[in-house]
Amino acid sequence: MSLPATAQTALQAFSACPGWEQRARLLMQWGDQLVPLSDAERIEANRVQGCESQVWLLAERDGAHWQFRTSSDARLLRGLLALLLARVNGLPASELAQLDLPDWFAQLGLARHLSPSRSNGLQAVLTRMQHLLDANDQGAARH
């Protein structure tokens, strides 16, 4: 499975961090780079169910590849979402369906710092991404 350039950058940056404090700081910096969603995009139809925090997700298709945009009201979660987007943006639907989310966060050295609720929330985001792709395949995509 291919690794997008942004994901390679993330992997290098997080691999260079010697400990959790540095990773947490870097995580928040990644979260600050997310493009904010407008109030019109922060609607119930775009909200991810299954997250303790508020999370919104939008998908746009660019040929065979997908670009996602997301936001959250929780700063640490925004960083995790930014890393998720780094891993999935630009992938074709077939690769997105095969993504091993726990493995990606383990590679970044973050897996053991994810609480069960955060892990479940990130899995809910990935599931929502898959639903958006499936809906698009059926010609009923919601933006």
MIFILO-639612 format. One line per field, with one value per residue (C-alpha): residue number from 0; x, y negated, z negated. Coordinates in pm, whole numbers. Last residue first. Layout:
<pts>
num	[NUM, ...]
x	[X, ...]
y	[Y, ...]
z	[Z, ...]
</pts>
This chain:
<pts>
num	[142, 141, 140, 139, 138, 137, 136, 135, 134, 133, 132, 131, 130, 129, 128, 127, 126, 125, 124, 123, 122, 121, 120, 119, 118, 117, 116, 115, 114, 113, 112, 111, 110, 109, 108, 107, 106, 105, 104, 103, 102, 101, 100, 99, 98, 97, 96, 95, 94, 93, 92, 91, 90, 89, 88, 87, 86, 85, 84, 83, 82, 81, 80, 79, 78, 77, 76, 75, 74, 73, 72, 71, 70, 69, 68, 67, 66, 65, 64, 63, 62, 61, 60, 59, 58, 57, 56, 55, 54, 53, 52, 51, 50, 49, 48, 47, 46, 45, 44, 43, 42, 41, 40, 39, 38, 37, 36, 35, 34, 33, 32, 31, 30, 29, 28, 27, 26, 25, 24, 23, 22, 21, 20, 19, 18, 17, 16, 15, 14, 13, 12, 11, 10, 9, 8, 7, 6, 5, 4, 3, 2, 1, 0]
x	[-2132, -2365, -2292, -2589, -2447, -2403, -2026, -2068, -2261, -1987, -1719, -1912, -1967, -1592, -1510, -1767, -1591, -1257, -1411, -1567, -1224, -1081, -1352, -1296, -924, -1001, -1245, -995, -730, -455, -111, -8, -80, 117, 460, 389, 418, 171, -72, -57, -85, -398, -554, -492, -610, -761, -1079, -870, -663, -967, -1114, -811, -576, -527, -593, -569, -246, -215, -589, -535, -246, -467, -738, -492, -392, -757, -810, -551, -729, -1086, -1366, -1303, -1241, -1229, -1156, -1117, -968, -1037, -879, -1028, -1095, -1080, -1362, -1451, -1529, -1643, -1604, -1715, -1605, -1758, -1592, -1711, -1703, -1948, -2137, -1932, -2099, -2144, -2525, -2535, -2378, -2029, -2003, -2221, -2022, -1712, -1453, -1104, -813, -615, -266, -337, -389, -37, 100, -106, 50, 399, 347, 211, 504, 756, 590, 561, 931, 1231, 1062, 1247, 1002, 719, 873, 975, 633, 456, 664, 594, 223, 239, 408, 131, 227, 140, 0]
y	[-1677, -1378, -1112, -923, -788, -436, -472, -803, -637, -376, -645, -840, -519, -442, -788, -734, -408, -591, -859, -592, -422, -754, -781, -424, -491, -815, -635, -353, -610, -664, -700, -342, -399, -724, -606, -715, -354, -255, -522, -370, -12, -98, -244, 52, -86, 174, -20, -332, -136, -42, -393, -545, -734, -1108, -1188, -878, -896, -1273, -1279, -1044, -1259, -1570, -1376, -1289, -1655, -1767, -1507, -1681, -2014, -1897, -2088, -1882, -1937, -1741, -1766, -1463, -1428, -1116, -970, -811, -1151, -1409, -1314, -1534, -1417, -1612, -1515, -1681, -1577, -1688, -1500, -1167, -1023, -753, -957, -1176, -1510, -1609, -1580, -1755, -2070, -2212, -2278, -2591, -2711, -2694, -2422, -2524, -2402, -2168, -2303, -2358, -1984, -1917, -2158, -1980, -1646, -1799, -1911, -1568, -1397, -1613, -1535, -1165, -1106, -1102, -1270, -1192, -913, -1168, -1397, -1115, -949, -1280, -1358, -1009, -1068, -1396, -1219, -955, -599, -339, 0]
z	[-61, -45, 210, 356, 679, 539, 549, 369, 87, 55, 39, -225, -422, -407, -542, -820, -914, -927, -1151, -1376, -1401, -1514, -1779, -1898, -1934, -2117, -2352, -2416, -2509, -2256, -2416, -2336, -1968, -1931, -1816, -1458, -1338, -1610, -1484, -1135, -1269, -1468, -1150, -922, -589, -355, -267, -203, 46, 258, 230, 403, 173, 209, -154, -371, -574, -609, -682, -977, -1097, -1082, -1270, -1546, -1572, -1579, -1855, -2070, -2025, -2091, -1910, -1600, -1232, -910, -541, -322, 24, 228, 538, 850, 1009, 733, 498, 204, -147, -454, -820, -1143, -1490, -1822, -2104, -2245, -1894, -1782, -1523, -1291, -1217, -853, -850, -1190, -1052, -1085, -710, -723, -1025, -805, -850, -953, -738, -960, -1032, -1404, -1439, -1311, -1573, -1840, -1746, -1748, -2109, -2202, -2026, -2213, -2546, -2456, -2401, -2168, -1871, -1545, -1456, -1481, -1219, -983, -1002, -950, -641, -503, -566, -376, -84, -63, -165, 95, 0]
</pts>
